[in-house]
Amino acid sequence: MGKRFDHLINPSEDRILQALADMHRAMLPSSLISKLGQHYSTVLYRFGVSSPQEKVVAIMRDDGALIGGTFLSFNPANLSRRLALREHH
């Protein structure tokens, strides 16, 4: 296995965002995000990288393969509301 490194994602890295959303659903199938499906989980991760109140980090091998990641919200109390409002504007 190659060395690991953290990768701050920008909104144009759709392949990585999709992979993170897929990994989320695979690893946490009973979470609300997973239950809301592929579209919702991808939209959430895309929102996370463009929001100043969230951070999304991918952990990747040097060959570009995703091996982990995290989604951090500094304002989780209204994350769903902010996401819904942004999607409807």
C-alpha positions in Angstrom: 0.0 0.0 0.0 1.3 3.5 -0.8 1.8 6.3 1.6 -1.3 8.1 2.9 -2.0 11.8 2.7 -4.8 14.1 3.6 -6.4 15.9 0.7 -8.5 19.0 1.1 -11.1 18.7 -1.7 -12.3 21.5 -4.0 -15.8 21.5 -5.5 -14.5 20.5 -9.0 -13.2 17.2 -7.8 -16.5 15.4 -8.5 -14.8 11.9 -8.7 -13.6 12.2 -5.2 -16.8 13.6 -3.8 -18.8 10.7 -5.4 -16.3 8.2 -4.0 -16.7 9.7 -0.5 -20.5 9.6 -0.8 -20.3 6.0 -2.0 -18.0 5.1 0.9 -20.2 6.8 3.4 -23.2 4.7 2.2 -21.2 1.5 2.2 -19.7 2.0 5.7 -22.7 3.5 7.4 -25.7 2.0 5.7 -28.1 2.7 8.5 -27.3 6.4 8.8 -29.9 8.9 7.7 -27.6 10.2 5.0 -27.3 6.7 3.5 -31.0 6.1 3.8 -31.7 9.2 1.8 -29.7 7.7 -1.1 -27.0 8.3 -3.6 -28.2 11.7 -4.8 -28.5 13.2 -1.3 -25.2 11.9 -0.1 -23.4 13.3 -3.1 -25.1 16.6 -2.8 -24.1 16.7 0.9 -20.5 16.2 0.2 -20.5 18.7 -2.6 -22.1 21.2 -0.3 -19.5 20.4 2.4 -16.6 21.4 0.2 -18.2 24.7 -0.8 -19.4 25.8 2.6 -17.2 27.9 4.9 -18.8 26.1 7.9 -17.8 22.6 6.8 -14.6 20.7 5.9 -14.3 17.6 3.8 -11.1 15.7 3.8 -10.2 12.7 1.7 -7.5 10.2 2.7 -5.9 8.8 -0.4 -3.0 6.7 -1.4 -0.4 8.2 -3.6 -1.9 6.4 -6.6 -5.1 8.4 -6.0 -7.2 5.6 -4.5 -9.6 6.8 -1.8 -9.1 4.9 1.5 -11.0 7.1 3.9 -12.4 10.5 4.6 -14.3 12.8 6.9 -17.0 15.4 6.8 -16.8 18.0 9.6 -19.5 20.6 10.3 -18.7 23.5 12.6 -22.4 24.3 12.7 -24.2 20.9 12.7 -27.4 22.2 14.3 -28.6 23.7 11.1 -26.6 21.8 8.5 -29.7 20.1 7.0 -31.5 23.5 6.8 -28.6 25.2 5.1 -28.2 22.4 2.6 -32.0 22.5 1.8 -32.0 26.2 1.4 -28.9 26.2 -0.9 -30.4 23.4 -3.1 -33.6 25.4 -3.6 -31.9 28.6 -4.7 
